[in-house]
Amino acid sequence: MREGLIPTVLGTAVTASGVALRGKYPMAAAAVAGFGLAHMVLGAIDLVEHRGRGRQF
């Protein structure tokens, strides 16, 4: 499995959860969405960084 894929997918799910909470708990929704976005960015950096290296087991 490519390094960085799990944090990117997890970040997408957490960001979607934060956006879903937006109406009921706006401050918590902003925190959860920010946490998810941070995971997405860090996962994307890992994906790009290890792009040209083939499979690693």
Sequence and secondary structure as in RCSB ss.txt:
>XXXX:A:sequence
MREGLIPTVLGTAVTASGVALRGKYPMAAAAVAGFGLAHMVLGAIDLVEHRGRGRQF
>XXXX:A:secstr
  TTHHHHHHHHHHHHHHHHTTTT HHHHHHHHHHHHHHHHHHHHHHHHTTTS    
